[in-house]
Amino acid sequence: MSIAIRPEQPGDERAIHALTEAAFRDMPYSDGDEQHVVDRLRSDGDLVLSLVATNMDEAIVGHIAFSPVTISDGTPNWYGLGPVSVIPSAQRGGIGAALIERGIADMRELGARGIVLLGDPEYYARFGFEHDPQLAYPGPPAAYFQRLVLEGKAPTGRVGYAPGFG
Ligand SMILES: CC(C)(COP(=O)(O)OP(=O)(O)OC[C@H]1O[C@@H](n2cnc3c(N)ncnc32)[C@H](O)[C@@H]1OP(=O)(O)O)[C@@H](O)C(=O)NCCC(=O)NCCS
């Protein structure tokens, strides 16, 4: 599928909500809240970067969100990647990878020093993400919490997500 990637615009909100709901609906690790997370991040002003992938008809077929995180050692300018969603009928066609690569590049431009995420290590290793035992996010299995250093030293400590994650 040929796609274009652009920042979210006013009017995209409902399509992003529906897409996120559809993408996560059958995922065993989903708590069914991901579409609301995106809405809350937006209304809290924490949606630092929100990109959509559109098809030839300009329908939204993919989305990725980035929001600020805190790190207990005080390292600034780190962000959380996610949720990231691709419509079920178009999954495994490279749209997710295109959104992640563009998102990382845009976050670098915005001055991000690093990015964290929760996800399948086998998938995210290809973008340079790795688990670092020095950087903790309590709760999920440790290996699923990964980070990508863009600039400076690797931070250590505990990570806190934006309130929109609940
Ligand atoms: C995860 C997601 C964003 C990836 O986007 P995508 O466009 O499907 O993925 P890509 O085509 O870029 O990459 C394909 C890789 O994704 C993984 N993958 C994608 N969909 C998968 C699925 N349904 N089951 C298992 N692995 C899957 C595979 O590792 C695959 O690698 P391979 O091609 O070497 O087998 C998308 O599948 C999605 O929306 N999933 C549901 C929501 C979700 O889980 N989001 C991420 C939570 S961390």
The ligand as an ORCA input file, in Angstrom:
! r2SCAN-3c Opt
* xyz 0 1
  C       2.537     -3.219     15.843
  C       2.118     -2.503     14.583
  C       2.013     -1.010     14.812
  C       3.227     -2.780     13.541
  O       2.877     -2.148     12.340
  P       2.861     -3.021     10.982
  O       2.689     -2.070      9.863
  O       1.878     -4.123     11.124
  O       4.302     -3.671     11.021
  P       5.440     -3.638      9.907
  O       4.874     -4.100      8.613
  O       6.146     -2.352      9.960
  O       6.428     -4.713     10.498
  C       6.098     -6.069     10.431
  C       6.566     -6.709     11.684
  O       5.678     -6.377     12.702
  C       5.435     -7.501     13.514
  N       4.011     -7.677     13.460
  C       3.128     -6.849     12.875
  N       1.887     -7.275     13.039
  C       1.970     -8.402     13.725
  C       1.012     -9.305     14.203
  N      -0.307     -9.145     13.984
  N       1.446    -10.372     14.881
  C       2.757    -10.533     15.098
  N       3.704     -9.710     14.676
  C       3.322     -8.650     13.996
  C       6.206     -8.634     12.974
  O       7.377     -8.751     13.782
  C       6.578     -8.197     11.604
  O       7.873     -8.572     11.341
  P       8.148     -9.521     10.093
  O       7.619     -8.774      8.911
  O       9.618     -9.674     10.146
  O       7.362    -10.755     10.394
  C       0.770     -3.027     14.025
  O       0.889     -4.398     13.742
  C      -0.399     -2.826     14.985
  O      -1.115     -1.834     14.890
  N      -0.616     -3.791     15.860
  C      -1.727     -3.709     16.821
  C      -1.483     -2.626     17.845
  C      -0.167     -2.821     18.569
  O       0.166     -3.907     18.990
  N       0.625     -1.731     18.669
  C       1.941     -1.768     19.275
  C       1.901     -2.014     20.724
  S       3.546     -1.994     21.363
*
